[in-house]
Amino acid sequence: MTRISRRGLITSTAALAAASSLPMPAWARGKSMAHAKQGFGEVSGEDIKLSIGDAHFATGGRSGHAFAVNGTVPGPLIRLREGQDVRLHVTNTLDEDSSIHWHGLLLPFQFDGVPGVSFPGIKPGQTFTYEFPVRQNGTYWWHSHSGLQEQAGHYGPIIIESAEPDPRYDRDYVVLLSEFTPIHPHEIMRKLKVGEHYFNNTMQTATEGEMSGEMRRMWGQMRMNPRDISDVTGSTYTFLINGHGPADNLQLEFKPGEKVRLRVINGSAMTFFNVRIPGVPMTVIQADGQYVDEVEVDEFQIGVAETYDVIVAPKDGSHAIVAEAMDRSGMGVASLTSHKGHIATPPPLRETPTLTMTDMGMMDHSAHAGHDMANMEGGMNGGMDHNMRDTSKLPDDVKVGPGLDMVAPMPMDRMDFPGLGLDKVDHRVLRYTDLKARAMNPHREVEREMEIHLTGNMERYMWSFDGKKFTAVTDDPIRFGFDERVRVKLVNQTMMAHPIHLHGHFFEMVNGADHMHQPLKHTMVVQPGGTATFDLTANEPGDWAFHCHLLYHMHAGMMQVVTVRPFPENA
């Protein structure tokens, strides 16, 4: 009973009525607690009913308003089967518009679920039916694409069972990472616009740390801080695993000798997580739902909206599943245990990492530290126009204005970087360069190359592609010809990592793997001051969102529309 009492409790009459009209999931009837232990109910079949409603959610010492789907936060696990047709009937009982986007699923664009891009959204009191064939398998998720509802609980996992079962594991769990805050997301957005450091309690003072006085002066002149890592932190967030905060003591059970598949989904609004199970190696088998050659690691960083599937073989006992926020302001915790009721002790939070000159696009600070310092000092002494503010090297199609306050002088490919804070640990950490597609991709020559610049003004909290906010460029989309093969280079001119997501497609990461084994992904992290490149075969016709998956960055303008035309004759 204690597990059920931790559920997000529905408080509004409308949401109660909507929830009561739906079939009660097995975990709520008390006959099967398997999914309650994971943290959410489950729906499956050809016709699935989902209802979006207001709720009240509580975990630890925090409670507040939430958006629930089928009465829970997170919403239910949607279990589909490769090759089936599915109809998802989504009813909106809120007093505002809503939507659901099926993140990573290949489907007709009018069912992708992005208001203003692929459909008008779901009005209060209305039901919209999404209908499409299931063309893939793997681990995915779903979430609202309306306003900032995703932050407040409107998300959940998707598992698509393969037509050919994988024999490598005995037990299967979703590990859905997210955050909860009682602060209304629009209030968070307002506070970020007022001051981007509002939620950051780890900013370095003028006398702290090993940084020289000259370097501190440089950071100050650039109006930047080396601990400006996460916009919203553990001072405001409780970090969740399957909707459970650390105080909830979530347990995922196994039997000694079993191999366990963990489907790790970053369903958060703003948090990069570093995931590890101390003492238990993890074998990565999928990235973003697509099979990769096995890679054994001890830790991996997962950007917002990415998924990684790992197989573990834990020894008898209790092991802490740790999802530590990248800025190390808190963690999500669960116990992987062979002894029901035994709670694993998580490790303490590690020291907050700091940004370096590499994160400013200043070359390799370890190999070229002296050169970088001289270069940087020259720029500082000559006024920042010569260096971090020098826009002369930007392409003509990048708009220079108040939305662009920094230019990385020497952005370099950072696909081999494991993520902030993980480049100095003494154990194995996953890097994009470790990933290799398990199946062979058909090889095609690139027909065209393009660059897209990730731009921002951190002080004003403005974010954009090529210096242009989304609202200003809806009539000027990124255009691809149907079936065109394009190499896209993303250049991060900012000092924050951005997880960039393309709807409706998988692209191939250009990560050093041979052309026929470049790993497929739908979301790719572009490191601060660095570049990342992908090859895209634009074979899904329609209009698709393309955006940073940090929710408040997208909301502040880092979004664009990709249009793929013409429609093939048989579409």
N, C-alpha and C positions, 0 to 999 in steps of 0.2 A: 504493500500500500504506500510506503514512503516514496517509491519511484513515481507512482501515479500522481502523488500530491505535488511533485516538482514540475509537472507539466505546466505549460502556459495556460492559465485558467481563462476561459471565455467569460467576459463580463457583460457584453452588450446583448440585448434581447434579440436583435437582428442576427447576430452571429450565432447565438444559441439556436435560434430557429433553423438557420441554414445548416448548422452542424447536425442537428437532430434529424434533419430530413435525409441525411446520408447514411449508408450502411455503417454500423458501428464496427470499427476495426477489431480484430481478434484480441489485441493486447488490452483494449478497453473493457472487453467482456470478462477478462481475467482467465480465459481458457488457455491462452498461449502468451507467455511473457517474453518470448524470444526477441520480438521487435521492440518491445518496451525497453528491454535491456540495451538495445542499440540506441534508443532515444526517440523513435518515431514510429508511426504506423506504416502500413504498406498497402498499396493499391496496384492492381494488375488487370489484365484482360483486354478485350477489344474495345469496350466502352468504359471509360473512367470518368468519374464525376469529382470535380474539385470545387471547393467553395472558399472564397476569400472573405475574411471577416476581421472585425476588431477583436482584440484580446488583451489580457493582462498577463505579463510574464514576470517570473521571479526566479532568481538564482543567487545563492549566497546572500549578501546584504542588499542587493539591488533589485528593484522591481519597477515596472512601468508599463506604458502602453506598448502594444505590439500588433503587427498584422499576422494573423494565423491563417493557415490553409487547412481545411478539414479539422479545424479546432486545435491544431498543434503548432508549436514553434520548435524546430523547423517543421515544415509541412511533410507530408508522407513521402516515403520512398516509392517512386514509380518504377515498377519492375516490368520491363517489356521483353519481347523475344525477337531476335533477328529474323526478318522475313515476314513478320505479321503486319497487318494494317491496324492502326489505332485511331480511336476518336476520343479526344479529351474535351469534355464539356466543362467549361470553367465559368462559374457563376460569381459575380461580383456583388457582395452585400455591403460594401463600403459606401460612404457618401462622397467618394471621389473616384475618378477613373482608375483602372488598374490594367494589368496585363500579365502574361507569363511568356518568357523567352526560354526556349529549350536549348540550353547552352551546349554547343558542340554537335548538335544533331543536324544531319543532312536532310533537308526537307524543302518543299516549295516555299518561296520567299514570303508569300502572303500568310503563311502560318508560323513565321519566325518570331512574331510577337513583339515587335518594336513599334510603339505608337509614333505616327508621323513619318515612318519610313516604310513599313511593310503592311500596316493595318491601322485603323483609327483608334485602337484601344477598346477596352470594355467599360461601358458606361455603368453607373450605379444601377443595380437591379437587373442588369442584362446578363445573358449567358452567351458565350462565344464558343463555338466548337472548332477545335484544331483537328484536322484529319490528314494523315499522311502515312505512307508505308515506312516501315522501320528497315533501313538499309545498312545497318552497321551493328556492332556489338561493343561492349566496353562500359566504362565508368564515366558518367556525365552528371549534370545537375540542371536544375531549373530555377528561375528567379524572376521577380518583377523587373520590368524595364520602364516603369512609370514613376516619375518623381524620384524620391529617395526611399521608396518602400522596402527595397532590398535590405537596407540597414536595420529595419525594424522587425525582421523575422520572416519576410515573404520570400522563402527559398526552400529548396529541398533536393535530395539526391535522385539520380536515375541510374538504374542498372539495366543494361540490355544483355540478356543471356545470349551466348554464342550458339550458332547452329552446331558447332563442334565443341563440346565441353573440354575445359582445360584440366588435365589429370594431375597437375602439379601441387594441388593443395587439398586439404580435408575440410576446412572451415573458412567462412567468408564473412567479413565485416566491412561495413561502411564506417569510415572515420571522417565525419564532416566537420571541418574547422570553421568557426565563425566568431562573431563578437556580439555582446549585448550591452546597450547603454540605456538608462532611463531618460536620457536627454533626447528630445525630439530631433530627428535628423536635420530639419530645416534650421533649428537653433545651432547645431554643430556647424552647418554651412555658414551661418551668420557670423559665428565666432571666428571661423577661419578667415573670412573676408576682413574682419576687423584686425586680426593679428594671427599670422600663420603659426606662431609659436605658442598659441593659447594653451594647448593640451600637452606641451612638452616640458616635463619637469627635470630633464637631464641636460639642459643647455650648459655648456662650459662657461665658467666665469673667467674674468680677465686674469686670474692668478692660478687657475686650476691646471693640472696635468703637466705633461712633459713638453708642451708646445712652447717654442721660443716666443719672446715678446714681439719679435718682428712678424712671425707667422700670425700671432693673435691680432696684430694691427692690420695685417692683410685681410684676414677673415672679416674683421670689423669694417674695413673700408668697402668690402664687397657686400656688406649688409647680409652676410651669410654666417652660419654657425656650423662647426664640424660635427655637431650632434643633431643636425636637422635631418633626421632619418625617417621618422614617421609623423604624419600630420596629426593623427589622433592616436592616443596611447593608452596604456593600462591605467592611467590616472582616471580615465573615463570609461574604458571598456572592461568588461569581464569576458575573458576568452573562453569559448565554448567548444566542447567536443560532443557532437550529436545533441546539441541543445542543453548540455549539462556543464555548469561551471565547476571549477576545482573542488568546491565545497560539497558537490553532489556525490562524489565518490563513484563515478560511473565505472562499471566493471564489464569487461568483455571476456567471457570464459572460454577456456580451451582444455583439452585433455592432453596429458603428457605424451609426447611423441607425435602430436599432430603438427602439420604444416598449416599455417593460417594466412589467408590472403586478406590484406588490409587495403581497402580502396580509399585512399586519402584524397579528399576534395577540399580545396580552399574556397569555401563559400562565404568568406568574409567580405566586408565592404572596403576595408582599407589596410589590412594587415598581411604582411609577408610573414610566414611562419618557418622556423627551423625545426624540423621534425626528427626525433631520434627516440630509440628505446634503449637506454643505457645497458650495455652488455649483450644486446641481441642484434646481430647483423641483419640487414634488410636487403633482399634481392629485388631490384626494380624489374618489373616485367611489362609494364605499360606506362606510357606518358600520354595524357589527354585522351585516354581510351584506345590508343593505338599500340599494338605490340612492338616492343623493342627487344634487342638481344639482352640477355640477363646481365645486370650490373650489380655487384655486391658492394654496398656502402654501409656506413655507420650513421650517416646523417644526410639530409637533403633540405634545401630551401625550396619552398613552394610559394610561387607568386599568387596573388589574388586571381581566382578563376581557373588555375591549373589543376590537373589531377595527376596523381602518381599511384599506380598499383604496385604493392610490394608483397613478397612472400617471406614470412618469418617462421623459424622453427624454435620457439622459446623453450627453455628448459623448465622442468617442474618448478612452480613457484609463482610469484607475482612480479610483474614487470611494468614499469611506468612508461606509458606512451606520452611523450612530452612534445607539445607544440609551442615552442617558445617564440614570442613575438621578436621580429628582427631587431627592434630597438631594446629588447630585453626588459621591457616594462611590465611583463607578466607572461603567463603561460596557460594554455589549456592542458588538462591532465586527465588521463583515464588509466585504469589498471587492466592489463592483460594478465589474467590469473587462472591458474588451475585449481585454486582453492577458493571456493565461493565465500565471499565475505572478507577475504584478505585484501587489503588495500596497499598498493606499492607506494613507497616513499619517493617522490620526485626529487631530482637534484636541485640545488639552489639556482637562482637566476645567475647568469654569467654577467661579466662586466659589459657595460654599454659600449658598443663599438663607435669609432669616430671616422668621419669621412677623411679622405686623403686627397692629395693633388691629382691622383689618377681619376678620382670621382669628379674632378673639375675638368677632365679632358686634357690633363697636363702630361701626357705620356706616362711611361712606367716610372713611378716615383722611387722604386728600389734601385733600378739600374741607372737611372738618369737623375738622381736626386740633386746633384750639384747643378746640372744644366737647367733642370726645372726651376730650382730656386732662383737662379740668376734670371731666367726668363720671366719668372713671376715678379721678381723684384723690379725688373726693368719695366714691366707693364704697370706695376703699382706706382713707381716713381714718375712715370710719364702720364699718369692718369689712366684709368682703367680702359680707355678707348683703345689703347694699344694691345690689350690682352683680352680679358674676360668680357669686355663690352665691344670688341671689334667686330662689327657686322659686315665688314668688306668682303669676307670670304664666303658669305652666305649666297646661295643661288638667288637669282632675280625673283623667283616665285615665292620666296619666303618674305612675308610681310614684316617689316621692321617698324615697331611702334611700342606703345606702352605694355603690350602683352608679351614682349620679349626683353628680358633684362639680363640675359647671360648668353654668351656664346662660348662653347668649348673650343679652345684654340687648336687642340690636336686630338680629336676623337679617334679612338682606335677600336678595332674589333675586340669585344670582351666576352665572347662566347665561352671562353675557358674559365671565366671568373665564377666561383661557386656561390657567391652572394655575400653581402656585407657581413663581416664578423666571422665568416667561415673559412677565410683564406689562410688563417694562421693556426687552426686547430690541428691536433696531432692524430687525427683519425681520418678515415676515408669519407670524403664528401662528394656528392654527385655534382657533376658539371655538365652543361649542355653538350660539350665535346665528347662525353661518354656515351651519348645516345646514338644508337644505330638501328634503323628500321629492321624488324625481323623478316618481313616479307619484302620482295624486290619491287621497287617502284618502276613503272615504265619510264625510260629515259627519253627526255625531249630537250632539244637545245633551247636556250632562252632566246626569245624573239625581241625583247625590249627590256631596258633597265630604267628604274626610277628611284629617286630618293624622297623620303618623307622625313621632315625634321620635327622632333618633339620639342616643343617650346613652352616657355612659361615665364611668369613674373611671380616669384614666390612671395614677395612682400605684399603684392596686391591680390594674391591668390587667383591668378589668371593662368589658364592652361589651354594649350591649343596644338594643332598640327600646322606647321609652316607659318606660325604667327597669326593664324586666322581662327577665331572662335567658331564653333559649329553653327551658331545662329547666323553668322555672316556668310556662310558658304553652302547653305542647303541647296542653292540653285547651281552650284558648281561642284558636282561630285567628282570622285576619283573614277575615271572611266577605264574599263577593260573590255576588250572585244571577247565575245564568247569563245571559249577554248584557247584564248591567248595565253602564252607562256611568258611570265614576267618575273624578273628578279627585282625585289623590293629591298632597298637598304634603308633601315631606320637609323637616324642619327639623333642621339639624345643630347640636346644642348643644355639640359638641366642637371642638377645635382641630386635628383631623386630617381630611383628605379621605377620604370613604368611597365606594367604587364599589358601588352597590346593584344587585343582580341579582334579577329576577323570573323564575322558571322557567316554561316552557310558554307564554309569551305574548310578544308585542311590545307595548310601550306607545308612545304618541306624546308626545315631549317638548314641553312648553309653553315654546317658546323664542323666541316673537315671530313665527314663520312663520304664515301664514294657516291657518285651521282645517283646510283640506283638504290642506295640505302640511307639517303638523307631522311631523318625521322620526321614523321608527320605530326603537326601540332595545330591547335586552334588558338593558342594563347602563348605569347613569347615575352619574356622579361627582357627589356633593354636597360642595361646597367647605366648608372650615372656617368655622364661624360663619355659614353661609349657608343659603339654601333652594333647592330645585329641585322642579319640579312636572311631573307627567305625567298624561295622560288614558289610561285603560285601558278597553277593551271586553272584559269578562271572558267570552270566548267559548270557552274551553277548559276543559271540566268536569273536576273532580278535585281532588286535594290537591297543592299545589305549594310548594316551598321559596322563601323570600324572605329574602335575607340580604346582609350586607356580604361582598364577595368578597376582602377581605383575610383570608387563611386563619386567622390567629391571632385576629382579631377575631370571625370566625364561630365559631371553636372556643370562644372565651371568652363567647359568648352573644348576639352580634348576628345573630340569625336568628329567623324566625317561619314559620308555615305559613299559606299562603293557600288557602282552600277555596272552590271554585266549584260551586254547587249550584242547582237540581237538575240531574241528567243529562237532556239532551233525549231524547225518546222514541226517536229513530232512532240514538242513540249506542251 
